[in-house]
């Protein structure tokens, strides 16, 4: 589903800017250039002279921070106010909410127990995990213990305290580590390569025929009233000619401007030349000779 994929990528690009680059790194809009790559991404170019000296290692540190690599959730939770502290707090709240649902015997109890059990099986394989085993019975015990507001208050005040007996405290923090936190997404290879050639604005991407397009930062926000639509605004071929295309791939979902294609191998559609170009370059269809 190419349109859905583009929507997701645009959301991730906006989060990268609004939750990391601007709010935490202090990058300023006046030095930022935003472009649609012409295919499956958006480029955020920061041209502030203050940061032009950053080498590949420094850029990789930025990437690691954005992705949350190496974050110690307990230290961050009890540390100074930061973006990652807020994200870990969301993880703690999520785990506590699910533990309460398990303790209350809600309709989701079985599925949540299974979810946490799978999380722990994954975490136990991790080299820094101190928990050796975790049964569903242990998780149910933790769920009961977590309903004690006094324990939770002490945990929030000092994450180093073992507020639950046995290995239950360790299990709790492993569940937090295994909870999907709202990390940022970025292409590490592109970000750290200081010699990479950047696509020229106005050029066409050879994998789909869409145009590399510059846009105002505000229009990157997918929830804005005038959000950028790459599948309409980055279309290069806008002629009225139509042609028949036979799909050569299964489960093809595509949109160019207001025209949509939803089909599989062998299906034939009469489409505008812009869609024919897109499907052909993606390798999803062949233009039929007239």
N, C-alpha and C positions, 0 to 999 in steps of 0.2 A: 504494500500500500504506500506508493510514493508520496501522495499528498499528506498522509498522516505522519510519515517519516519527516518530511520537511517541517511540519508544524512542531513536532517534538524537538527538532534541531534548533528551530527558532526560539522555542521556550528555553532551551538549555543555554543558548547564546545570551539571551536577555538575563537569565539568572547569573551567568558568569559575570556580566557587567554589573548588574544591580546589587548582587550579594557578595561579590568578591573584589572585582577590579576597582569599583568606585567606593563602596562602603568600607572595605578593609585595607586596600592598598592605597587609596587616596588618589587614584588616577582621575584626571580632570577631563571633562567632556570637550573642552576647547582643543585638546590635543589628540582627539580620537577620530579615526576614520572607520566607518563601517561599510563593508561590502558583502554582497551575496556572491558566493564563490562561482556560481554558474552551475552547480551540481548539488552537492549534499551538505553544504556548510555555509557558515558566515565567518568572515574574518574581522576581527577587532584589531585595528592597527593603532598602537599607542605611539605617538610621535613627539612625546614630551622630551626635550633635550636632557632633562634631568636623568632619564633612564636609558638613554641610548648607549651608555657604556656597559650595560649588563651583558656579560658573556653567557655562553651556553650553560655553565654550571649554575650561575645565578638564576637564569630562566628556569632551569630544572627545579630549583628550590621553590619557585613560585608555583610550578605545576604540582609538585608534591603537596604543597600546602592546600591548593585548591581541591585536590583529590582526597585530602585527609590522610595521606600516607604517613605512617609513623605517629599518628595522634594517640596519646595515652589518655583514654577517656576519663579515668579517675582523676588524674592530675588536672586535666582541662576543666572537669566539672567543679573542682574546688579552687581553681585558679582565678585570675583576673578576668574581667568582662571582655569577651571577644566573640567574634562570629562563631568560632568553633565551640565555645562554651554554650552558646544558645542552641547549637545543633545537637550537642550531647544532651542538653536538658530535654530537648524534644524526644531523643531516644529513650531517656529515663522515663519520661512521662508515658511514652508508648508502651514500654515494658510493664509499667505499673498498671496501666489501664487494662492490658490483656491479662495480667495476673489477677486483677479484681474480677474480670469476667470468668476466669477459670474458678476462682474461689466461690463466686456466686452461683456456679452451676448453670450459666447461661447456655443458650442454644449453641453457641460457638465454642463451648468448652472443649469438645473433642478435637475440633479442627485446630484450636489454639494450642492445645497440648501437643498435638502432632507437629505443628509449626515450630514450637519451642524445642521439641525433642530433636527435630532435624537441624535446627540452629546449633544446638549443643553438640551434635555428632560432628558437624563441620568444625566447630570451634576446638573440640578436643584434639583434632588432627593438627591444629596450629601449634607451632613450637613454643609460643609464649603462654599457652593455656595451662593454668595450674590445676584444673579440674581433670581427674582421670576417668571418671564415669558419671553419667547422669541419666537416671531412669525417669519415667513419667511420674512415678511415685514421689521422687525428690522434687520435681517441678510442682506437683500438687501441694507438697509441704511448704515450699517457698511461697506459693500463692496464698496459703492461709496466713503465713507469717507476715506477708507484706501488707495485710489489712490492719496491722498495728500502726496507727498514725505516729506514735512516739518513735518507733524504729525508723520510719521513713523520714521524719523530721531530723533525727540525728544523722542519717545517711546524707541528707541534703546539706547539712551544716559541715560535715567532715566525711568525705568519701573514703578516707583511709580506715574508718571504724568498721569493725566486723559486727554489724548490727544484727545479723542472723546467725544462728548456731551452726556448728559444723562447717561444711563447705558451701552452705547456702548463699553466703555473701559473695563468694567467688563465682558461683553459678549466676547470680544476679548480674554481675558486671560482665560476664561472658555473654549473657543475653543482650545487654546493651551494645557490646562490641559487634554482635551479630545482627543487630537491627540496621536496616538500610537507612543511613543518615543522608540528609540532603547535600551531597557533595557536588562540586562543580565538574563540568565536563570540558575538556580541552584536548586538542590534538598535540600530544607531547612532541612528536617528530617535527611538526611545523613550528611549534613555539620555541624550541631550544636551538633550532638551526638558524644561525645568524647569517648564513650565506644563501639561504633558500630564495629562489626567484619567485616573486609574488605575481599572481595573475593580474594582467593589465585590465583596468576598468574599461569596459566596452568590448573586450574580446569574448569569443565564444568558447564554451567548454566542449571539448571534443567528445565527451561521454554522453551528452544529452542535447547539445545545441542551444542551451540557455546562455544568456549574456551575463558576464560579470557586471554587477550593478551596484553602484554606490547609493546609500540611503542615509537619511538623517537618523541619528541615534534614537530619537523618540519613536520612530516607526519600527524599530526592532522589537519593541514591546508588543507581543501578540495580543494583549488585552486592550491596547489603545484603540481609540475610535478610528484611527487612520493607519492601522497596522500594515506593514509591507506584505505584499502577496507576490512572492517570486514566481509562482506559476502563471501569473498574468503579466507582471511588470518586467520580468526578465526574458520575455519571449521575443526572439529576434525576427522570426519569419511570421508575418502577419497577413500574408496574401489571402485572397478568397478562394484560391484553387483547392480542390478536394481530390483525394485519391484513396484507393482501397489498400488496406493493410491487413495481412494475415498474421495473427499472433503466433509466435513460435515458443512462447513460455506459458506456464500455467500460473493462475492466480495473479493476473496483471490488473492492477488498479492504477490508473493514471488520470491526471487532469491537466489540461493546458487551456488557459483562459476559462471559458464557460463550457468547454467540451470535455466529456468524461468517457473513459473506456474502462470496462470491467468485464474481463473474460479470460479465456485460456487457450491453449494450443489448438490451432485449427480454426478459431473464430475469425471471421472477416468483418472489418468495420470500414465504412467510408468516413474518412476523417479529414480535417483541414491539414494543410501542408505543415503547419507548426507541430501538430500531433504526430504526423507521419515521420517528421524529422526526429522527434523525441523518441518514438518507439523504435525506429531503425537504429539510432545511435546507442540506445540502451541495450540493443540486442534482443529486444522483446518482440520484434515483428519485422516482416519483409513487405516492402511496397510491391504490389502486384502491377505487372506491366499492362498497359491498356491496349 
